[in-house]
Amino acid sequence: MPPFPADALKARALALGFNLIGITPAIPSPRLDAYLRWVEGGLHGEMGYLARPDRVARRRDLNLILPHTQSLIVVGVDYHAFNLPAEILNDPARGRIAAYAWGGDYHDLLAPRLETLAVWLKREVGAGAHKVYVDTGAILERSHAQQSGMGFVGKNTLLIHPRRGSYFFLGVIITDVIIDHYDTPHRESLCGHCTRCQVGCPTEAFPQPYVLDARRCISYLTIEYKGWIDPALRPLMGNWIMGCDVCQEVCPFNRFALPTAESAFYPLNLDRAAPPLLTLLQLDEASFRALFAGSPVMRLKRERLIRNACIAAGNWGNPAAIPALRDLLVDANPLIRGHAGWALNQIMDSEARPLLERAYDAESDPQAQQEFERLLHGGSATF
């Protein structure tokens, strides 16, 4: 079949509501070796799926994803809604949620729209096969987006568009259709001497420019990591309860960020962007599901959200949180019980000891026991 016109494809993508589109040949990412070094260094933490041999093989050869693949169509959709009011932004009594998760789940919007574009292309060509991914495939989306001219990968490892910043989602179509024109790769970086993301990161998660140590990243810790958060990192997490936007907030290019046209990405109210910690600490399973139905926060499940809220409450340090935290010492989940104990210790100091002793005596989970023992006798926990 003859190559399909790129202009027609881009016009259709824009008509469907995508804000950015780039097209690049379906070849391995030029950053693949750097990615493999990152994995070999263990900087991916416990995200084992990133190092699975079958997924590495797919990144090396995209034909393992789709035989005879020819083109990658990369699209972007803005999600920046607005800047939080200062009284909300600076209120430690609230838990902060990264801006991408304020509204509805982006997978629910992007994936069907990508499929619509792919089916349209197949119908126009009269043949063709495709795969659609919204951060679920074994491909390096940001690198392929850079190769398709959509922006550059910054020192914070995010894709940055020079005139839009970095507040946008990426989606990818892999297709065996040949396109008549491929976009010129964007230059490698426009960061220059700027180090705001590295300096601004609360947990020092960037050991060097363009390298993220996920094990120290607040987004990883609050979302991907399912276990006991390192006690040394907890005080550095502030009141972030899902994700973190610091390395985007300090980036100079995000002064150009445009408000999204997608109403689904706006929060229903300010409490969905920064919910009160006292509300979160009292959520049971039913109220958690009712409050965050359709939101990316559902991905955390109640267990991790309350764990994160306990840490935020401990960093808040207000005695108003003591009753809710005390109730969580007998929660059904040991991860919550242990982190609630840590928060009480942060707020009450030595006065928390009787509560922690009773919790320790009643505890049956080995890891939670270890946490309470550390709190009572000092030292570091190793889980």
Buried (B, 14 or more C-beta within 10 A) or exposed (E): EEEBEBEBBBEBBEEBBBBBBBBBBBEBBBBBEEBBEBBEEEBBBBBEEBBEEEBBEBBBEBBBBBEEBBBBBBBBBBBBBEEBEEEBEEBBBBBBBBBBBBBBBBBEBBBEBBBBBBEBBBEBBEEBBBBBBBEEBBBBBBBBBBBBBBBBBBBBBBBBBEEBBBBBBBBBBBBBBBBEEBBEBBEEBBBEEBEBBBEBBBBEBBEEBBBBBBBBBBBBBBBBBEEBBBBEBBEBBBBBBBBBBBBBBBBEBBEEBBEBEBEEBBBEEBEBBBBBBBBBBBBEEEEBEEBBEEBBBBBBBBBBBBBBBBBBBBBBEEEEBBEBBBEBBEBEBBBBBBBBBBBBBBBBEEEBBEBBEEBBEEBEBEBBBBBBBBBBEEEEBEB
